Amino acid sequence: MVVLGCETLLMEKTVAIIGGSGLVGGYLTRVFKEAQGYKKVVPTTHSIQRERFYPLDITLPEQMEKFFLKYHPDVVIFAAAMTHVDRCEEEKELCLKSNVEAVKDSIRFLKKSGKFFQFVFFSTEYIFDGENGPYPETASANPLSVYGTSKWLAEEFIRREVENYLIIRITGAYGLESAQKNFFYTVRRHLTQNKMLRVPNDQISSPTYAGYIARTVRYLVERGEKGTFHVTGNTRISRSDFARAIAERFGWDLKWIEPVATADLEQKAKRPLNAGLIPSKTAGMNPIPTLQESLDEFYQEYKTANRCQT
């Protein structure tokens, strides 16, 4: 922020990043801490214990209340979620508890403080049925899975109950991640170990680099934007072609990628096939990168991170 008045406002704000040790949360933590304009940036973690991260189980309301009473955040970025789509089908109660009830608890405790707050929530293309993608922000939801339904229920609650909200829909996020759970690491594990990877060739989406997501969210937060935004890359591509693009950029052998139909994978949850999101266009927002530009940026980041670890 370059306007003095805005900088002064930032200096007074505490930002809480719920799920700060995850994929998108990790990038958000770095981006907001690098800003050096906030009173405090507090990332939380659950499954991976990290120094300077607040331990928090979002499924336990008493822990949530204690956290919000301690920090009284001005901005809450809710990046935690149960995102394993098939597991959500098997453990519906836990999925709803993590993706819906935890959001409701956060908002309830924030309102209880009586303090004005900004609430940022991450949603997904899985709220759509994949019949007519790519989807604009105004498209009607029709989720096919428990995961997609949980995200849509949370979206509806936020719109009803929060005055100052940002709903950020993303899809196919990839990047550096401590838990190494995103699609990039699946491709890396198989191809570097010469193992065949069966990837659907009929699931169309808009893969997005998590670094771009984090930068754009910070921009929207600092501008005080409100509403629903699609923060995605501008390349719409099948899952198998995305795997090939990763392999080509990182110099891995493409012969270990086997394109298959989604039906052949017998996945528990239905996937939206003809999906993807149309990126939101907001004046001054980061230029939307192509897939190749994002992979180039991520490749350099990956190389640097590996050098630092050796």
Secondary structure, 3 states (H helix, E strand, C coil): CCCHHHHHHHHCCEEEEECCCCHHHHHHHHHHHHHCCCCEEEEEECCCCCCCCEECCCCCHHHHHHHHHHHCCCEEEECCCCCCHHHHHHCHHHHHHHHHHHHHHHHHHHHHHCCCCEEEEEEEHHHCCCCCCCECCCCCCCCCCHHHHHHHHHHHHHHHHCCCEEEEEECCEECCCCCCCCHHHHHHHHHHCCCCEEEECCCEECCEEHHHHHHHHHHHHHHCCCEEEECCCCCCEEHHHHHHHHHHHHCCCHHHEEEECHHHHCCCCCCCCECCECCCCCCCCCCCCCHHHHHHHHHHHHHHHHHHHC
